[in-house]
């Protein structure tokens, strides 16, 4: 299933995208696509719903973040060896973990707003994992059963804020609009192997990133298990699993986002995002 949230910012309603391209409203089935609505029993109930009997959403509404009220936005750094090389950083011996402020989350096609003082804002297409049930001390063998589904994430980064000065990554990752997620949450049964997905990103029609989740240093199952050793994971938490090479920082010379740029990015089977870059 491809589950989504549509409508004006802060007033999003849950919906499902059918194979025909129609969106059907899920408000009568779940209040919102968040928290307990992502539990396995809720997903099973949705799977058994006759979507054709639900109201059709007319027109082309704005798509909001595909998950509401995200509790934790956990990110993994340097999780592709070739991206670590272009960043001139060593491949880590264990996952590099940092948090992104949930206030950075926005819809997949919302404008990306460069923060004041930004000179080195960068793009990063990533596979997002949405947790579907509480996870604590889970084994790698059972870890994928804790994923409700997967989505596209653009882990935008202001490199000067991230790497210069005190070098605290969260500062460079958390500006408002620096966390587009969606366009939809594809439930786990439709992504049997999260390590076999192609991901890509273009700026103004030029393809900068082109990779595959097969080359992750630490795979999705390992990451869920690893993180659950240090914190409990709750339904609706998102893990952004790292980016392949081709970020602006790694270009020669480095290339960063400017107002007027348009980003287009996507992952096999998980849809596309399209964003206009604007100034604060």
KEMITOR-491352 format. One line per field, with one value per residue: residue in one letter; z, y, x of N, C-alpha, C in turn. Coordinates in nm, 2 decimals, m for minus. Layout:
<atoms>
resn	A_...;
n_c3	Z_...;
n_c2	Y_...;
n_c1	X_...;
ca_c3	Z_...;
ca_c2	Y_...;
ca_c1	X_...;
c_c3	Z_...;
c_c2	Y_...;
c_c1	X_...;
</atoms>
This chain:
<atoms>
resn	X_X_X_X_X_X_X_X_X_X_X_X_X_X_X_X_X_X_X_X_X_X_X_X_X_X_X_X_X_X_X_X_X_X_X_X_X_X_X_X_X_X_X_X_X_X_X_X_X_X_X_X_X_X_X_X_X_X_X_X_X_X_X_X_X_X_X_X_X_X_X_X_X_X_X_X_X_X_X_X_X_X_X_X_X_X_X_X_X_X_X_X_X_X_X_X_X_X_X_X_X_X_X_X_X_X_X_X_X_X_X_X_X_X_X_X_X_X_X_X_X_X_X_X_X_X_X_X_X_X_X_X_X_X_X_X_X_X_X_X_X_X_X_X_X_X_X_X_X_X_X_X_X_X_X_X_X_X_X_X_X_X_X_X_X_X_X_X_X_X_X_X_X_X_X_X_X_X_X_X_X_X_X_X_X_X_X_X_X_X_X_X_X_X_X_X_X_X_X_X_X_X_X_X_X_X_X_X_X_X_X_X_X_X_X_X_X_X_X_X_X_X_X_X_X_X_X_X_X_X_X_X_X_X_X_X_X_X_X_X_X_X_X_X_X_X_X_X_X_X_X_X_X_X_X_X_X_X_X_X_X_X_X_X_X_X_X_X_X_X_X_X_X_X_X_X_X_X_X_X;
n_c3	0.00_m0.06_0.14_0.24_0.33_0.29_0.20_0.34_0.51_0.83_0.85_0.74_0.60_0.62_0.35_0.07_m0.20_m0.50_m0.75_m0.98_m0.97_m0.84_m0.53_m0.23_0.05_0.39_0.63_0.77_0.85_0.98_1.21_1.15_0.99_1.19_1.49_1.67_1.45_1.28_1.38_1.35_1.35_1.28_1.02_0.90_0.92_0.75_0.51_0.46_0.38_0.17_m0.06_m0.27_m0.19_m0.04_0.00_m0.29_m0.35_m0.49_m0.76_m0.74_m0.47_m0.22_m0.10_0.22_0.48_0.49_0.73_1.03_1.33_1.41_1.63_1.68_1.47_1.33_1.22_1.00_0.95_0.69_0.56_0.32_0.16_m0.05_m0.04_0.21_0.13_m0.06_0.11_0.25_0.48_0.72_0.66_0.89_1.18_1.32_1.31_1.25_1.44_1.45_1.54_1.38_1.39_1.45_1.37_1.13_0.94_0.64_0.36_0.06_m0.17_m0.09_m0.07_m0.02_0.22_0.25_0.53_0.72_0.66_0.53_0.32_0.23_0.17_0.11_m0.06_0.00_m0.09_0.06_0.19_0.39_0.69_0.84_1.16_1.30_1.52_1.88_1.96_2.12_2.21_1.99_1.77_1.49_1.31_1.34_1.30_1.07_1.08_1.24_1.09_0.96_0.71_0.42_0.29_0.09_0.17_0.19_0.32_0.39_0.43_0.59_0.53_0.64_0.89_0.99_0.99_1.04_1.28_1.59_1.49_1.52_1.41_1.42_1.41_1.14_1.01_1.08_1.00_0.94_0.70_0.61_0.60_0.41_0.36_0.21_m0.12_m0.02_0.22_0.17_0.24_0.43_0.32_0.05_m0.01_m0.02_m0.01_0.13_0.07_m0.20_m0.37_m0.60_m0.58_m0.64_m0.73_m0.87_m0.96_m1.10_m1.33_m1.37_m1.30_m1.00_m0.79_m0.78_m0.69_m0.50_m0.25_m0.20_m0.15_0.10_0.40_0.65_0.68_0.66_0.85_1.03_1.13_1.25_1.46_1.59_1.67_1.85_2.07_2.21_2.25_2.28_2.01_1.86_1.72_1.42_1.45_1.25_1.06_0.89_0.65_0.54_0.27_m0.08_m0.29_m0.45_m0.34_m0.29_m0.15_m0.23_m0.49_m0.76_m0.83_m0.49_m0.49_m0.41_m0.29_m0.43_m0.42_m0.63_m0.75_m0.85_m0.71_m0.77_m0.68_m0.60_m0.52_m0.61_m0.66_m0.44_m0.50_m0.60_m0.51_m0.54_m0.53_m0.49_m0.43_m0.20_m0.06_0.29;
n_c2	m0.12_0.23_0.48_0.80_1.16_1.43_1.77_2.11_2.26_2.14_2.06_1.82_1.52_1.16_0.94_0.70_0.59_0.47_0.21_0.31_0.58_0.74_0.91_0.80_0.89_0.83_0.90_0.80_0.56_0.56_0.81_0.96_0.93_0.82_0.73_0.50_0.42_0.30_0.06_m0.30_m0.43_m0.23_m0.16_m0.41_m0.40_m0.18_m0.29_m0.47_m0.32_m0.20_0.00_0.12_0.19_0.42_0.78_0.96_1.16_1.47_1.65_1.78_1.77_1.93_1.73_1.63_1.57_1.22_1.09_1.16_1.37_1.29_1.12_1.07_1.16_1.01_0.99_0.85_0.88_0.89_0.64_0.51_0.39_0.52_0.77_0.86_0.87_1.08_1.29_1.31_1.16_0.89_0.55_0.45_0.24_0.16_0.25_0.59_0.81_1.06_1.32_1.47_1.77_1.74_1.95_2.02_1.87_1.84_1.86_1.65_1.80_2.06_2.40_2.44_2.61_2.82_2.87_3.17_3.32_3.11_2.95_2.71_2.51_2.18_1.88_1.56_1.25_1.00_0.67_0.63_0.48_0.38_0.32_0.07_m0.06_m0.08_m0.11_m0.26_m0.36_m0.55_m0.83_m0.86_m1.04_m1.03_m0.77_m0.63_m0.68_m0.48_m0.26_m0.04_0.06_0.23_0.53_0.81_1.04_1.36_1.46_1.74_1.96_2.21_2.28_2.44_2.51_2.26_2.14_2.32_2.56_2.46_2.22_2.06_1.82_1.83_2.09_2.17_2.03_2.08_2.29_2.46_2.30_2.13_1.86_1.70_1.45_1.16_1.10_0.92_0.67_0.36_0.05_m0.22_m0.48_m0.44_m0.38_m0.59_m0.63_m0.41_m0.35_m0.34_m0.12_0.15_0.48_0.83_1.17_1.49_1.82_2.11_1.96_1.82_1.53_1.44_1.26_0.90_0.59_0.28_0.11_m0.13_m0.09_0.01_0.06_m0.03_m0.22_m0.20_m0.37_m0.42_m0.16_m0.09_m0.28_m0.21_0.06_0.01_m0.08_0.13_0.31_0.31_0.24_0.39_0.36_0.54_0.68_0.78_0.65_0.77_0.66_0.73_0.86_0.81_0.87_1.19_1.43_1.79_1.89_1.71_1.78_1.91_2.22_2.24_2.24_2.42_2.47_2.72_3.00_2.95_2.71_2.39_2.08_1.74_1.41_1.06_0.72_0.38_0.26_0.40_0.66_1.01_1.32_1.68_1.99_2.34_2.57_2.83_3.16_3.27;
n_c1	0.08_0.03_0.05_m0.05_m0.05_m0.26_m0.34_m0.38_m0.09_m0.05_m0.31_m0.35_m0.49_m0.54_m0.47_m0.49_m0.30_m0.41_m0.36_m0.46_m0.40_m0.57_m0.65_m0.78_m0.98_m0.89_m1.00_m1.22_m1.14_m0.88_m0.76_m0.53_m0.22_m0.02_0.17_m0.01_m0.16_0.01_0.08_0.11_m0.14_m0.32_m0.23_m0.29_m0.56_m0.62_m0.53_m0.72_m0.93_m1.19_m1.10_m1.23_m1.47_m1.44_m1.43_m1.34_m1.06_m1.06_m0.90_m0.56_m0.43_m0.21_0.06_0.14_0.39_0.45_0.42_0.27_0.33_0.59_0.80_1.08_1.35_1.58_1.91_2.16_2.50_2.75_2.71_2.75_3.03_3.15_3.05_3.15_3.42_3.42_3.35_3.58_3.62_3.66_3.55_3.31_3.34_3.13_2.77_2.73_2.55_2.30_2.07_1.79_1.61_1.26_1.10_1.20_1.07_0.88_0.65_0.68_0.70_0.71_0.84_1.19_1.35_1.62_1.82_1.89_2.20_2.30_2.54_2.63_2.44_2.32_2.23_2.08_1.98_1.79_1.70_1.42_1.32_1.03_0.92_0.71_0.62_0.68_1.02_1.29_1.60_1.61_1.68_1.90_1.80_1.52_1.46_1.36_1.09_0.99_0.95_0.72_0.71_0.85_1.01_1.09_1.35_1.48_1.77_1.85_2.13_2.32_2.63_2.84_2.73_2.71_2.97_3.17_3.31_3.18_3.12_2.89_2.67_2.38_2.31_2.35_2.16_1.90_1.73_1.42_1.22_1.42_1.38_1.22_0.97_0.84_0.68_0.49_0.42_0.53_0.42_0.56_0.53_0.53_0.79_1.00_1.28_1.48_1.74_1.78_1.73_1.72_1.84_1.83_1.92_1.85_1.95_1.82_1.78_2.02_2.18_2.31_2.33_2.34_2.27_2.26_2.09_2.21_2.47_2.51_2.69_2.61_2.33_1.96_1.83_2.03_2.07_1.83_1.83_2.07_2.02_1.81_1.94_2.02_1.82_1.46_1.26_0.98_0.64_0.61_0.85_1.13_1.40_1.66_1.87_2.12_2.33_2.41_2.70_2.77_2.69_2.67_2.89_3.09_3.16_3.37_3.46_3.32_2.96_2.67_2.33_2.12_1.89_1.61_1.70_1.59_1.51_1.49_1.41_1.43_1.33_1.34_1.02_0.92_0.84_0.87_1.02_0.98_1.13_1.14_1.40_1.42_1.48_1.52;
ca_c3	0.00_m0.06_0.23_0.23_0.40_0.20_0.25_0.38_0.62_0.97_0.84_0.66_0.63_0.57_0.23_0.01_m0.34_m0.57_m0.87_m1.09_m0.95_m0.75_m0.39_m0.15_0.19_0.49_0.76_0.84_0.89_1.08_1.23_1.09_0.97_1.29_1.61_1.67_1.31_1.21_1.44_1.25_1.34_1.21_0.88_0.85_0.90_0.62_0.40_0.43_0.35_0.03_m0.08_m0.37_m0.12_0.03_m0.08_m0.38_m0.33_m0.62_m0.80_m0.71_m0.34_m0.17_m0.02_0.34_0.52_0.49_0.86_1.12_1.46_1.42_1.76_1.66_1.34_1.36_1.09_1.00_0.86_0.62_0.55_0.19_0.17_m0.15_0.01_0.31_0.06_m0.12_0.23_0.31_0.62_0.72_0.68_1.03_1.23_1.37_1.26_1.30_1.47_1.49_1.53_1.30_1.46_1.38_1.31_0.99_0.85_0.55_0.26_m0.04_m0.28_m0.04_m0.10_0.07_0.26_0.30_0.65_0.72_0.67_0.46_0.20_0.19_0.18_0.03_m0.08_0.03_m0.11_0.15_0.22_0.52_0.75_0.94_1.26_1.31_1.66_1.97_1.94_2.22_2.21_1.89_1.70_1.35_1.23_1.35_1.29_0.96_1.12_1.31_1.00_0.90_0.57_0.38_0.22_0.04_0.26_0.15_0.44_0.36_0.52_0.57_0.56_0.73_1.02_1.03_1.00_1.08_1.42_1.69_1.42_1.57_1.29_1.43_1.37_1.00_0.96_1.14_0.96_0.89_0.56_0.57_0.62_0.33_0.37_0.12_m0.11_0.05_0.30_0.11_0.35_0.42_0.24_m0.09_m0.02_0.04_0.01_0.13_0.02_m0.35_m0.42_m0.66_m0.54_m0.73_m0.71_m0.97_m0.94_m1.23_m1.44_m1.37_m1.20_m0.91_m0.71_m0.84_m0.61_m0.47_m0.11_m0.18_m0.11_0.24_0.49_0.75_0.62_0.74_0.96_1.13_1.19_1.35_1.58_1.66_1.74_1.96_2.19_2.28_2.27_2.23_1.89_1.87_1.59_1.37_1.44_1.12_1.05_0.76_0.65_0.48_0.13_m0.17_m0.33_m0.54_m0.27_m0.34_m0.09_m0.30_m0.63_m0.78_m0.69_m0.42_m0.54_m0.31_m0.34_m0.43_m0.45_m0.77_m0.79_m0.83_m0.68_m0.80_m0.62_m0.58_m0.49_m0.68_m0.60_m0.33_m0.55_m0.62_m0.45_m0.63_m0.44_m0.53_m0.33_m0.19_0.05_0.41;
ca_c2	0.00_0.36_0.56_0.94_1.26_1.54_1.89_2.23_2.24_2.14_2.01_1.70_1.40_1.04_0.89_0.59_0.61_0.35_0.18_0.40_0.71_0.81_0.91_0.78_0.94_0.72_0.95_0.71_0.43_0.60_0.95_1.02_0.83_0.85_0.65_0.37_0.38_0.23_m0.07_m0.41_m0.46_m0.12_m0.18_m0.52_m0.35_m0.10_m0.38_m0.54_m0.22_m0.18_0.14_0.17_0.25_0.54_0.90_1.00_1.30_1.54_1.74_1.75_1.83_1.92_1.62_1.66_1.46_1.10_1.04_1.28_1.37_1.20_1.13_1.08_1.17_0.96_0.99_0.77_0.95_0.82_0.50_0.46_0.41_0.61_0.91_0.89_0.91_1.22_1.38_1.30_1.10_0.75_0.47_0.42_0.10_0.14_0.36_0.73_0.84_1.19_1.35_1.59_1.82_1.71_2.07_2.03_1.79_1.91_1.78_1.62_1.90_2.20_2.47_2.43_2.75_2.83_2.95_3.29_3.30_2.98_2.96_2.58_2.41_2.07_1.78_1.42_1.16_0.88_0.58_0.65_0.36_0.42_0.22_0.04_m0.11_m0.06_m0.19_m0.24_m0.48_m0.65_m0.89_m0.82_m1.13_m0.99_m0.63_m0.58_m0.69_m0.36_m0.15_m0.03_0.08_0.30_0.65_0.90_1.15_1.45_1.50_1.86_1.99_2.33_2.22_2.53_2.49_2.12_2.09_2.43_2.60_2.35_2.10_1.97_1.79_1.86_2.23_2.18_1.94_2.09_2.41_2.44_2.25_2.05_1.72_1.65_1.31_1.12_1.14_0.83_0.56_0.23_m0.05_m0.31_m0.60_m0.40_m0.36_m0.72_m0.62_m0.26_m0.34_m0.36_0.00_0.25_0.61_0.93_1.31_1.59_1.97_2.17_1.86_1.75_1.42_1.44_1.13_0.78_0.49_0.17_0.07_m0.25_m0.06_0.06_0.00_m0.10_m0.24_m0.15_m0.46_m0.39_m0.03_m0.10_m0.36_m0.13_0.17_m0.04_m0.11_0.26_0.39_0.24_0.30_0.39_0.37_0.67_0.72_0.76_0.64_0.81_0.56_0.77_0.90_0.77_0.98_1.29_1.55_1.91_1.90_1.63_1.82_1.98_2.26_2.21_2.31_2.43_2.52_2.87_3.03_2.92_2.58_2.29_1.95_1.62_1.30_0.95_0.59_0.28_0.21_0.49_0.78_1.12_1.46_1.79_2.11_2.47_2.63_2.98_3.22_3.30;
ca_c1	0.00_0.10_m0.02_m0.01_m0.13_m0.28_m0.41_m0.29_0.00_m0.11_m0.45_m0.34_m0.58_m0.48_m0.52_m0.42_m0.29_m0.45_m0.29_m0.51_m0.35_m0.66_m0.63_m0.90_m0.96_m0.89_m1.04_m1.32_m1.07_m0.78_m0.76_m0.42_m0.11_0.08_0.16_m0.08_m0.22_0.12_0.09_0.08_m0.29_m0.38_m0.19_m0.36_m0.70_m0.62_m0.51_m0.85_m1.04_m1.23_m1.08_m1.32_m1.59_m1.41_m1.44_m1.23_m1.00_m1.06_m0.80_m0.42_m0.40_m0.08_0.09_0.21_0.48_0.37_0.39_0.24_0.37_0.71_0.86_1.23_1.40_1.72_1.99_2.28_2.60_2.86_2.67_2.79_3.17_3.20_3.01_3.25_3.54_3.40_3.35_3.71_3.60_3.68_3.43_3.30_3.34_2.99_2.69_2.73_2.41_2.27_1.93_1.75_1.49_1.13_1.05_1.26_0.99_0.79_0.60_0.78_0.71_0.71_0.96_1.30_1.39_1.76_1.83_1.97_2.34_2.35_2.62_2.67_2.33_2.35_2.12_2.11_1.86_1.81_1.59_1.37_1.25_0.93_0.90_0.57_0.59_0.79_1.14_1.39_1.69_1.57_1.79_1.90_1.72_1.38_1.45_1.27_0.94_0.95_0.94_0.59_0.73_0.97_0.98_1.20_1.39_1.59_1.83_1.92_2.24_2.40_2.76_2.91_2.67_2.73_3.11_3.27_3.28_3.18_3.10_2.78_2.59_2.24_2.29_2.34_2.06_1.77_1.66_1.29_1.21_1.53_1.35_1.10_0.95_0.73_0.54_0.40_0.48_0.51_0.42_0.68_0.51_0.56_0.94_1.06_1.42_1.52_1.88_1.78_1.65_1.80_1.80_1.89_1.88_1.89_1.93_1.81_1.79_2.15_2.18_2.43_2.34_2.28_2.32_2.18_2.09_2.29_2.61_2.51_2.79_2.52_2.20_1.85_1.81_2.14_2.05_1.71_1.88_2.17_1.96_1.73_2.02_2.05_1.69_1.35_1.20_0.83_0.57_0.62_0.99_1.19_1.54_1.71_1.97_2.25_2.32_2.51_2.79_2.72_2.64_2.74_3.02_3.19_3.18_3.49_3.46_3.19_2.84_2.57_2.20_2.09_1.75_1.57_1.73_1.49_1.56_1.40_1.48_1.34_1.38_1.26_0.89_0.88_0.80_0.96_1.00_1.02_1.14_1.20_1.48_1.39_1.56_1.45;
c_c3	0.00_0.02_0.23_0.32_0.30_0.26_0.29_0.50_0.75_0.97_0.75_0.70_0.57_0.44_0.18_m0.14_m0.41_m0.69_m0.99_m1.08_m0.87_m0.61_m0.32_m0.01_0.29_0.63_0.84_0.89_1.00_1.09_1.15_1.07_1.06_1.40_1.59_1.54_1.23_1.27_1.34_1.24_1.27_1.06_0.82_0.83_0.77_0.50_0.36_0.40_0.20_0.00_m0.18_m0.31_m0.04_m0.06_m0.17_m0.35_m0.47_m0.64_m0.76_m0.58_m0.31_m0.09_0.10_0.37_0.53_0.62_0.95_1.26_1.49_1.55_1.75_1.51_1.35_1.22_1.11_0.90_0.80_0.60_0.41_0.18_0.07_m0.12_0.12_0.24_0.00_m0.01_0.30_0.46_0.61_0.72_0.82_1.06_1.29_1.32_1.33_1.31_1.51_1.48_1.44_1.37_1.38_1.32_1.17_0.89_0.77_0.45_0.15_m0.15_m0.22_m0.07_0.01_0.09_0.31_0.42_0.64_0.74_0.59_0.34_0.15_0.21_0.08_0.03_m0.04_0.01_m0.02_0.16_0.37_0.57_0.85_1.03_1.28_1.44_1.75_1.96_2.05_2.22_2.11_1.82_1.55_1.27_1.23_1.32_1.18_0.99_1.20_1.22_0.95_0.75_0.54_0.30_0.17_0.14_0.19_0.28_0.41_0.47_0.49_0.62_0.66_0.87_1.08_1.07_1.05_1.22_1.51_1.62_1.46_1.45_1.30_1.38_1.22_0.93_0.99_1.10_0.92_0.74_0.52_0.59_0.54_0.34_0.28_m0.02_m0.04_0.13_0.22_0.22_0.32_0.33_0.09_m0.11_0.04_0.06_0.01_0.08_m0.13_m0.42_m0.48_m0.61_m0.62_m0.69_m0.82_m0.92_m1.07_m1.35_m1.45_m1.26_m1.13_m0.84_m0.78_m0.77_m0.59_m0.32_m0.09_m0.13_0.02_0.32_0.60_0.70_0.71_0.86_1.07_1.20_1.29_1.48_1.66_1.74_1.86_2.08_2.28_2.32_2.22_2.11_1.90_1.73_1.55_1.37_1.30_1.14_0.91_0.75_0.58_0.33_0.05_m0.22_m0.43_m0.47_m0.32_m0.28_m0.16_m0.44_m0.64_m0.88_m0.62_m0.48_m0.44_m0.37_m0.33_m0.46_m0.60_m0.82_m0.77_m0.82_m0.72_m0.76_m0.61_m0.55_m0.56_m0.60_m0.49_m0.37_m0.56_m0.54_m0.55_m0.54_m0.51_m0.41_m0.32_m0.07_0.17_0.39;
c_c2	0.12_0.45_0.70_1.03_1.38_1.65_2.00_2.19_2.25_2.09_1.89_1.59_1.28_0.99_0.77_0.62_0.47_0.33_0.27_0.54_0.79_0.80_0.89_0.82_0.83_0.77_0.87_0.59_0.46_0.76_1.02_0.91_0.86_0.74_0.52_0.32_0.30_0.09_m0.18_m0.44_m0.35_m0.13_m0.30_m0.48_m0.27_m0.19_m0.45_m0.45_m0.22_m0.04_0.20_0.23_0.38_0.66_0.93_1.14_1.36_1.63_1.69_1.82_1.83_1.80_1.67_1.55_1.33_1.03_1.17_1.26_1.27_1.22_1.15_1.08_1.13_0.94_0.91_0.84_0.85_0.67_0.44_0.49_0.51_0.76_0.95_0.94_1.05_1.33_1.39_1.26_0.95_0.67_0.43_0.27_0.06_0.26_0.49_0.78_0.99_1.21_1.47_1.64_1.78_1.83_2.10_1.96_1.87_1.81_1.75_1.72_2.05_2.27_2.44_2.57_2.75_2.92_3.08_3.26_3.18_3.01_2.82_2.48_2.31_1.97_1.64_1.33_1.04_0.80_0.60_0.52_0.41_0.30_0.20_m0.03_m0.09_m0.16_m0.16_m0.37_m0.59_m0.70_m0.84_m0.91_m1.09_m0.85_m0.57_m0.59_m0.57_m0.24_m0.15_m0.01_0.17_0.42_0.72_1.01_1.23_1.51_1.62_1.90_2.12_2.29_2.31_2.51_2.36_2.09_2.20_2.48_2.48_2.21_2.00_1.95_1.84_2.00_2.25_2.10_1.98_2.22_2.37_2.40_2.16_1.90_1.68_1.50_1.27_1.12_1.05_0.73_0.43_0.12_m0.16_m0.43_m0.57_m0.37_m0.48_m0.71_m0.47_m0.24_m0.36_m0.24_0.10_0.39_0.72_1.07_1.40_1.73_2.04_2.08_1.79_1.65_1.42_1.31_1.02_0.67_0.38_0.14_m0.06_m0.22_0.01_m0.01_m0.09_m0.10_m0.20_m0.24_m0.43_m0.26_m0.03_m0.17_m0.28_m0.02_0.13_m0.08_0.01_0.34_0.30_0.32_0.28_0.40_0.52_0.73_0.69_0.75_0.67_0.75_0.60_0.79_0.85_0.89_1.07_1.42_1.67_1.93_1.82_1.67_1.90_2.09_2.23_2.30_2.31_2.49_2.67_2.88_3.01_2.79_2.49_2.15_1.85_1.50_1.19_0.82_0.49_0.24_0.30_0.63_0.89_1.24_1.56_1.92_2.23_2.52_2.78_3.03_3.25_3.43;
c_c1	0.09_0.01_0.03_m0.09_m0.14_m0.36_m0.32_m0.20_m0.07_m0.25_m0.45_m0.44_m0.51_m0.55_m0.44_m0.42_m0.31_m0.36_m0.33_m0.46_m0.45_m0.62_m0.77_m0.88_m0.98_m0.94_m1.13_m1.26_m0.96_m0.79_m0.65_m0.32_0.00_0.06_0.09_m0.14_m0.11_0.15_0.05_m0.07_m0.36_m0.35_m0.27_m0.51_m0.71_m0.61_m0.64_m0.96_m1.07_m1.22_m1.17_m1.44_m1.57_m1.42_m1.32_m1.19_m0.99_m0.94_m0.66_m0.39_m0.25_m0.06_0.18_0.31_0.40_0.35_0.37_0.30_0.49_0.78_1.01_1.26_1.55_1.79_2.12_2.38_2.70_2.83_2.69_2.94_3.22_3.16_3.11_3.38_3.53_3.40_3.48_3.71_3.62_3.55_3.42_3.29_3.20_2.91_2.72_2.59_2.40_2.12_1.90_1.62_1.36_1.07_1.10_1.16_0.89_0.74_0.70_0.80_0.70_0.84_1.06_1.35_1.53_1.76_1.91_2.12_2.39_2.43_2.66_2.56_2.34_2.23_2.17_1.99_1.89_1.68_1.55_1.30_1.16_0.90_0.75_0.53_0.70_0.90_1.24_1.47_1.64_1.69_1.78_1.81_1.57_1.35_1.36_1.12_0.90_0.93_0.79_0.60_0.85_0.92_1.11_1.22_1.49_1.65_1.92_2.02_2.30_2.54_2.85_2.86_2.70_2.88_3.21_3.23_3.29_3.16_2.99_2.68_2.45_2.21_2.28_2.23_1.92_1.69_1.52_1.29_1.32_1.51_1.22_1.09_0.83_0.77_0.45_0.48_0.44_0.52_0.51_0.66_0.54_0.71_1.01_1.20_1.47_1.66_1.89_1.70_1.75_1.75_1.89_1.84_1.93_1.87_1.93_1.83_1.92_2.16_2.32_2.44_2.27_2.34_2.22_2.19_2.17_2.43_2.62_2.62_2.71_2.38_2.08_1.82_1.91_2.11_1.94_1.76_1.98_2.11_1.88_1.80_2.04_1.93_1.58_1.30_1.05_0.77_0.57_0.76_1.04_1.34_1.58_1.85_2.10_2.23_2.43_2.60_2.72_2.66_2.72_2.88_3.13_3.22_3.32_3.47_3.32_3.08_2.73_2.44_2.19_1.94_1.72_1.61_1.60_1.55_1.45_1.48_1.38_1.41_1.28_1.14_0.84_0.84_0.91_0.92_1.05_1.02_1.20_1.28_1.45_1.48_1.47_1.37;
</atoms>
